[in-house]
């Protein structure tokens, strides 16, 4: 699947060691925007990516998850990934973030849809979960648009700098994905 061209502008590709500076630069530029919902932003340094990327590459090689860069016209504008694949339970969770400039254009919805195809059709998993910060309207719209079921709210599920916040929990099962996309051409 990787790299995967979504359309003339958007491509998903696995993160490589050459992406450290670009990712750090983007997170630094987007720090105020991203820190509203992501607990790792303030502690991110260039060496963070130098250390994490080899782990992410190994994770993909071991079929334990993946981290992909979202490229718009060959420039990294965000990331999407499978946090970890739990083969014994046939499930995973998807996480994502995007530069504020590219939000509201349907880019992330297309990227999540492509990753769902990879997860269900290429890996045969049974369940995918997405957790979004309560109040993060743009992020919460994505699983809703894609037919996920809202399972509830995980109270105080994540510590965000100086407080706990609640996460909305969504899930999609393989059979639901198939029935929702039966008339679509596979990606």
C-alpha positions in Angstrom: 0.0 0.0 0.0 2.8 2.5 0.8 3.3 5.0 -0.6 -0.4 5.5 -1.4 -1.5 8.2 -3.7 -5.0 9.4 -2.7 -5.4 12.0 -5.5 -3.2 14.4 -7.5 -2.3 16.3 -4.4 -2.4 13.9 -1.4 -0.1 11.0 -0.7 0.5 8.8 2.3 3.9 7.4 2.8 5.8 5.8 5.6 7.8 8.1 7.8 11.5 7.8 7.1 14.6 9.0 9.0 15.0 11.8 6.5 11.7 13.3 7.8 13.0 14.3 11.3 13.7 17.9 10.4 10.5 18.4 8.4 8.3 16.9 11.1 10.0 18.9 13.9 9.7 22.1 11.9 6.0 21.5 11.2 5.2 20.7 14.8 7.1 23.8 16.0 5.2 26.0 13.5 1.9 24.4 14.6 2.7 24.1 18.3 -0.1 26.4 19.5 -2.7 24.8 17.3 -1.7 21.2 18.1 -1.2 21.5 21.8 -4.9 22.2 22.3 -5.5 18.4 21.8 -2.2 16.6 21.8 -0.3 15.9 25.0 3.2 15.4 23.4 3.6 18.6 21.5 5.5 20.7 24.2 8.1 17.9 24.8 8.9 17.4 21.1 12.4 18.2 20.0 14.4 17.4 16.8 16.0 14.5 18.7 12.5 13.2 19.5 12.0 12.4 15.9 15.5 11.1 15.4 14.8 8.6 18.2 11.2 7.8 17.3 11.4 7.3 13.6 13.6 4.1 13.8 11.1 2.7 16.3 8.2 3.5 13.9 10.0 1.8 11.1 10.6 -1.3 13.2 7.0 -1.2 14.3 5.9 -1.3 10.6 8.4 -4.1 9.7 7.1 -6.2 12.6 3.4 -5.5 11.5 2.8 -4.0 14.9 1.5 -0.6 13.6 2.6 2.2 11.3 3.2 5.9 11.1 2.7 7.7 7.8 3.4 11.2 6.7 0.6 13.0 4.9 2.0 14.9 1.9 0.2 17.6 0.0 2.1 18.3 -3.2 5.1 16.5 -1.8 5.2 18.6 1.4 4.5 17.0 4.8 1.4 18.6 6.3 0.6 16.1 9.1 0.6 12.4 10.2 -1.7 9.5 10.5 -1.0 6.1 12.0 -2.1 2.9 13.6 -1.0 3.3 17.2 -0.5 -0.5 17.6 -2.0 -3.5 16.1 -3.3 -6.0 18.6 -3.3 -9.2 16.5 -4.7 -11.4 19.3 -7.9 -9.2 19.4 -7.8 -8.3 15.7 -8.0 -4.5 16.4 -6.1 -1.3 16.3 -6.6 2.5 16.8 -6.0 5.3 14.4 -4.5 8.6 15.4 -3.9 11.7 13.2 -3.0 15.4 13.2 -2.9 18.0 10.5 -1.5 21.5 9.9 -4.2 24.0 10.7 -3.9 25.5 7.2 -5.1 22.2 5.6 -8.0 21.5 7.9 -11.6 21.7 6.6 -10.7 20.5 3.1 -11.6 16.8 3.5 -7.9 15.8 3.5 -7.9 13.9 6.8 -11.2 12.2 6.0 -9.6 10.8 2.8 -6.5 9.7 4.7 -8.5 7.9 7.4 -10.6 6.2 4.7 -7.4 5.0 2.9 -6.0 3.7 6.2 -9.3 1.9 7.0 -9.0 0.1 3.6 -5.4 -0.9 4.5 -6.6 -2.0 8.0 -9.6 -4.0 7.0 -8.8 -5.3 3.5 -5.0 -5.8 3.6 -4.7 -6.8 7.2 -8.1 -8.3 7.8 -8.6 -6.7 11.2 -12.0 -6.8 12.9 -12.2 -3.5 14.8 -10.7 0.0 14.5 -11.1 2.7 17.2 -10.6 6.4 17.0 -10.5 8.6 20.2 -10.9 12.4 19.9 -10.8 15.1 22.5 -14.2 16.1 23.7 -14.8 19.5 22.0 -12.4 18.9 19.1 -15.2 19.3 16.6 -13.1 18.9 13.4 -11.5 15.7 14.6 -14.8 14.2 15.9 -16.5 14.8 12.5 -14.2 12.4 10.8 -15.3 9.1 12.4 -18.9 10.3 12.2 -18.6 10.9 8.5 -17.0 7.5 7.9 -19.8 5.6 9.7 -18.1 4.9 13.0 -20.3 4.2 16.1 -19.9 6.6 19.0 -19.4 4.2 21.9 -19.3 6.8 24.6 -17.0 9.2 26.5 -13.9 8.0 28.3 -13.8 10.4 31.2 -10.4 11.9 32.2 -8.8 9.6 29.7 -5.8 11.7 28.8 -3.6 14.2 30.7 -3.2 17.4 28.7 -0.4 19.4 30.2 -2.1 20.7 33.3 -5.5 18.9 33.3 -7.3 15.7 32.4 -9.7 15.8 29.5 -12.3 13.5 28.2 -12.1 11.5 25.0 -14.9 10.6 22.6 -14.6 6.9 21.6 -15.7 5.7 18.2 -15.4 2.2 16.6 -15.9 0.6 13.3 -16.1 -3.1 12.6 -15.0 -4.9 9.5 -18.6 -5.9 8.5 -19.8 -2.3 9.0 -17.0 -1.1 6.8 -17.9 -3.6 4.1 -21.6 -2.7 4.1 -20.8 1.0 4.0 -18.4 0.7 1.1 -19.9 -2.2 -0.9 -20.6 0.0 -3.9 -17.3 1.9 -3.8 -14.3 0.9 -5.8 -11.5 -0.4 -3.6 -8.8 2.2 -3.0 
